[in-house]
């Protein structure tokens, strides 16, 4: 079933409240997905540097020597912020590929990378996942989140949403893709690979590959309607904003709200209940096979 939330802030004075607002929305969707939860936050950038979010089941061991290990093995000077089972590395952007190769050699799970994006996701109830990572205290310009009820793959950290297959891009999904294995093979021929068995990661890889080939965000989202079979609501985050698209049947629930301060998305209206100014918001159900997106 699953629940999706998304929030794009139009005004910078709301940035410190992003995590708090998204957390309330995420917890409200608990009964749509109690298996696992995750959130992608687009926060502050540091010019010339990239952030890589990692996960480990044994963080006290895996992250203990990470900063020194990167410097010792590859000569990469990185800052490390440990948050429960996750760690966020900050390093020079030109060292990203080299750092990822080293991290994969160490058996660490890479959640995503980007100048502004951080991804946190784990197995468990949304309220517990949010508390473990301190999501309420996180600020930023926009973010997307997901509560999962697993139907297509096992309940694991790597099977939780959001999925990221390119810098500062991620995706959450409600629904099921029927041709994801076929699309996975097509993407592999292009050198685009996924790390999990989840069909949603294939959707993320499809969108990021189209953008890498020169498509705009709108064109990439429109392509999902033509090339991906099944039923889906996709909400994708990018460095500059977020976009929404539903399949032509649009059987999965979705609602949007917009004010002068923000644009919000949720699987159900009740996720908007505590948003400021929601009583005066323009509220609508996104149309089938129609792309919506907001960018800075």
N, C-alpha and C positions, 0 to 999 in steps of 0.2 A: 504494500500500500504506500508507505513512505510519506514524509512531509518535507516540504521545501519552504525556505524563507530567504528573502533577499532584501537589502536595504541600501539605497543609494542616496547619500546626503548631498543636497545642493548648497548648503551653507556650512562654512568651516567652523562656525561656533558650536556646531553639534558634534564635531569629531570626537571629543572626549566621551560622549555618551553612546557611541556606536555599539561597543561591545555589550553594554547594559541593555540597550534596546533589542539587539539581535538575540541576546540570551533569553529574554522574556518571550520573544516570538518562537524561538526554538523549543523551549520547554512546553509551550502551549501545544505544539505538534507531537507531544510524546506518544499519545495513543495511536498515532499513524505510523510510528516507528520506534519501538522500545529497544531494539537490538543493539544499535550503535548510533553515534551522532558525530557530526563534524562541522567545522566552520572555517571559512577562508576570510581573513581580514586583510584589507589593503590599507596599510598604515604609512608611517613616515619612511622616506627614502634617504639614503646617504649617497651623495653623488659619487659615481665611479665604483660603487660596491654592489654586490649581489647578496641576497639572503637565500640560504638553503635550509629547508625544514626537514629534520630527520626524526625517525622513531626507532625505539628499541624496547624489547621486553625486559631487558636488563640495563636500564639507563645508568645505574650506579657504576657498572663496569664499563659499558660501551662509551660513555661520555667522559669518564674520569681523565683519560689521557688524550682526548681528541684534539685539543688545541695544540699541545706539544707534538702529538703524533703527526699532524698535518705539516707542521713546520719542519720536523725531523725528516720525514720521508719525502716531502715534495717542496720544501722551502716556502710553503704558503703560510702567511701570517693571518690568522683568522680569529675573530672574536666568537665566543661560544656562550649562548644563553640557554640554560637548561630549564625546561618547563615540564615537570612530571616525566612522562615517558618520551617527550619530544625535546629536541634541541634545535636552536636556530643559529646557524653559522653566518657570520658576516665576513666577506672576503672580497678582494679586488675582482671586478667582473671579468677580467681577462683570464682569471684563474678558475673559472667555473667548471669547465669541462675536465680539467686536470683534477680538481677537487672531487667531482662526482665519481670519477674513475677510482680514486683512492677510497672513497666512502663505500662504494659497492664492493671493493675488494675486502673491506672490513665487515661485510655482511649487514650493513646498516640499511634501513628502509628509507627511501627518499620520498617525502610527501609532496614536495614541490619546491620551486625556486622562483625568484623574481626580485626586482628592485624594491617592491613594496609589499608583495604578498607573503603571508605566513599561513600555513594550514595546520590545524589541530584536529585530530579525529581518533576515536577509540571505541571499543566495545563497551556498552553500558547504557543506562538511561541518560537522556539528554541533560537532566539536572546534575547528574554526577559527573558527566564528561565536562560540562561547563565549569563546575566547581574545581575539578582537578587542574584545569588549565588557566583558571582565573580569567575567563572570557569577559566577565562583566567589567573588568578594569582595562580592557583593551580599547584603544581609540583608533580612528581611521576615517577614511572618506567613504568607504562602502564595504559590503561583505555579503557573503551568501552562506547558507547553512542547510543541513539535511538531517532528518531523523529517519532511520532505516528499519524496514521490516523485510528481512531477507527472503527472497523467493528464487533468485537465479544463481546464487552462490553462497558459500559458507559465511557464517557470522565471524568475521575477522577484522582486524584493523585495516589490512590492505583492501578488504572488500567494502569498507565504509566510504562514504562520500565526504567532501568533494574529491574529484580526481583532477590531477594536473599533468599535462603532457607537453607543456611549453612554458617558458618563463612568463610569469604574471598572468597566466590563463588557467582557469579551472572550470569545472562543470559539476552541477548536481542534477539529478534526474528522478522523475517519478514515472514509472511505467516499465515496459519490457521491449527490448529490440529482438526481432526474430532473425535478422540477417547479420548479427554481430560477428559470428565466426567467419563468414564470407568477407565482411569488411575488414576484419582483423588480418586476413591473408592479403588482401589488396594493399593495406597500409604497410604490411611487412615488406612487400615488394618495393615500396618506396623508401624503405629504411626507417619506418616509424613503427616502434614496438611498444607493447603494453606490458605491465608487470603483474596484473591480476587477471582472474577469470571473469571479472564483472563486466557486463555489457556496457555499463555506463562509461567505463574507461575508454571503450572503443568510440563512443560518441565524442568524448573529449579529444581523443587523438584525431578523429575525422575533422573536427572544427579547427584544431591547431594546425593540421597539415594543410588545410585549405588556405588559412591565413598565411602560412609560410610560403605558399605558392603564389601569393599576391592578392588573394581575395580580401575584401573588407569583412568586418564582423557581420554586417547584414548579409553579404553574399554567402558567407560560410554557414550562417544559420539557415538561410534559404535552401542551401544544399542539403541540409539534413532532411528536409521535407521530401526531396526527390530521391535521395540515395539511401536513407535509413528506413527500414520496414519495421512495423510494430506500432505500439502506442507509446507516446512520450510527451512529457513536458520537460523541456530543458531550460535551466537558468545558468548562464555562463558569466563568469567574472573575468574582466581584463584589467590591465593597469589603469585604464581611463574610465571604466564604467562597467555596466552589466547589460545583458540582453536576455530576452525571453522568446521561446518559440514552442508551439504545441503542434502535434501531428494533425492531419486533416480531419480526423474523427473527433479528437479532443475529448476523450472519455475520462481523462484524469482531471480532478478538480483544480482550479486555479483562479485567483483573484488578485487584482492590483489596486493600489491606492496612490494618489499623487496630491501633494500640497506644494506650497511655495518652498517648503523646507526639505522635502524628501520624496523619493519614489519607493514604494514598498511592494513586495510580492510575497504571497503565501498560498499554501494549498487550501486554506480555509480562512474566512474573514475573521474568525475569532483570534487569530494571531495578531491582528491589528489593534485589538481592544485597548491596549495601554499606550499606543503611540500618541504623541502629542498632536493635537489638532485633527485627529482622525474624524471627528464629527463633521468637519467642514471639508474633508477630502473628496476629490473626485474618485469614485470607486467603480470599477468595471471588471468584467470577465474578459480576459484576452481572447481574441477570435482564433478559430482554428487556422492552421497553416498561415499564420501571420507573424512577422517578426517585429518585436518591440525592442528598442535599445536606447540607453541614455549614456552619454559620454561627456567628459569634461572638455 
